[in-house]
Amino acid sequence: MERFLIVYRGAPGATPEASHDPQRWTGWFDALGANALDRGALDAAAVEIPSRLLGPKESTSSLSGYCVIAAEDFNAAVRLADACPIYDMGGSLEIARLGPPPG
């Protein structure tokens, strides 16, 4: 099994209350079962740092959380992410393959 990082991007201007229905997220994580390695965190607040000299500014990407899952390959990771509640809230997600666990 490989490890994948899922990054959630909420709808632009979304509030934490609009993007976090605890029952929906708990249901999705429960459905992932052993594939959910790290449930991560959810939050609609983010800052963007475009360069070292400019410093932080309000994020335009609406980064709203992450989790780490286990899957056989990218296709399996996409299938697992298909039921993610972020889609029902006007958001999207990105999936990235992670290297092997440390140690």
C-alpha positions as CSV (number, residue, x, y, z in Angstrom):
1,M,0.0,0.0,0.0
2,E,1.1,3.5,-0.8
3,R,0.4,6.7,1.3
4,F,-1.4,9.7,-0.2
5,L,-1.9,13.2,1.1
6,I,-5.4,14.6,0.4
7,V,-5.6,18.4,0.6
8,Y,-9.0,20.0,0.8
9,R,-9.8,23.3,-0.9
10,G,-13.1,24.8,0.3
11,A,-15.3,27.1,-1.6
12,P,-13.9,30.7,-1.8
13,G,-15.0,32.7,1.1
14,A,-16.4,29.7,3.0
15,T,-16.5,29.8,6.8
16,P,-15.5,26.9,9.0
17,E,-19.1,26.3,9.8
18,A,-20.1,26.0,6.1
19,S,-17.3,23.5,5.3
20,H,-17.4,21.3,8.4
21,D,-20.4,19.1,9.2
22,P,-18.9,16.8,11.7
23,Q,-21.3,13.9,11.0
24,R,-20.6,13.9,7.3
25,W,-16.8,14.0,7.8
26,T,-16.9,11.3,10.5
27,G,-19.0,9.1,8.3
28,W,-16.6,9.5,5.4
29,F,-13.6,8.7,7.6
30,D,-15.4,5.7,9.1
31,A,-16.1,4.4,5.6
32,L,-12.4,4.7,4.8
33,G,-11.7,2.3,7.7
34,A,-8.0,1.2,7.9
35,N,-7.2,3.3,4.8
36,A,-7.5,6.5,6.9
37,L,-4.0,6.8,8.3
38,D,-4.3,10.4,9.6
39,R,-7.6,12.2,9.8
40,G,-5.7,15.5,9.7
41,A,-7.5,18.7,10.5
42,L,-10.2,21.0,9.0
43,D,-10.1,24.7,9.1
44,A,-11.1,27.5,6.6
45,A,-8.4,29.9,7.8
46,A,-5.2,30.0,5.7
47,V,-2.5,32.5,4.7
48,E,-0.4,32.5,1.6
49,I,3.3,33.5,1.5
50,P,4.2,34.2,-2.1
51,S,7.8,35.0,-1.3
52,R,10.0,35.4,1.7
53,L,10.1,39.2,1.3
54,L,6.4,39.8,0.9
55,G,5.2,38.0,4.0
56,P,1.8,36.4,4.6
57,K,-1.5,37.6,3.0
58,E,-5.0,36.1,3.0
59,S,-5.0,32.9,1.0
60,T,-6.8,32.9,-2.3
61,S,-6.7,29.1,-2.5
62,S,-9.2,28.4,0.3
63,L,-6.9,25.7,1.7
64,S,-9.2,24.1,4.3
65,G,-7.6,20.8,5.6
66,Y,-5.8,17.6,4.9
67,C,-5.7,13.9,5.6
68,V,-3.4,10.9,4.8
69,I,-4.8,7.7,3.4
70,A,-3.4,4.4,2.2
71,A,-4.3,3.0,-1.2
72,E,-2.9,0.6,-3.8
73,D,-2.3,3.4,-6.3
74,F,-3.5,6.8,-7.5
75,N,-6.6,5.3,-9.1
76,A,-7.6,3.6,-5.8
77,A,-6.8,6.9,-3.9
78,V,-9.1,8.8,-6.3
79,R,-11.9,6.2,-5.7
80,L,-11.5,6.5,-1.9
81,A,-11.7,10.3,-2.2
82,D,-14.7,10.3,-4.4
83,A,-17.1,10.3,-1.5
84,C,-15.3,13.1,0.4
85,P,-17.8,15.7,1.8
86,I,-15.8,18.6,0.5
87,Y,-17.5,18.1,-2.9
88,D,-20.9,18.6,-1.5
89,M,-19.8,21.9,0.0
90,G,-18.6,23.5,-3.2
91,G,-15.0,22.6,-2.6
92,S,-12.4,20.4,-4.3
93,L,-9.3,18.3,-3.3
94,E,-5.8,17.5,-4.5
95,I,-4.1,14.1,-4.0
96,A,-0.3,13.7,-3.8
97,R,1.7,10.5,-3.4
98,L,3.9,10.5,-0.2
99,G,7.2,8.8,0.2
100,P,7.6,5.8,2.5
101,P,7.0,6.4,6.2
102,P,10.0,7.5,8.2
103,G,12.0,4.8,10.0
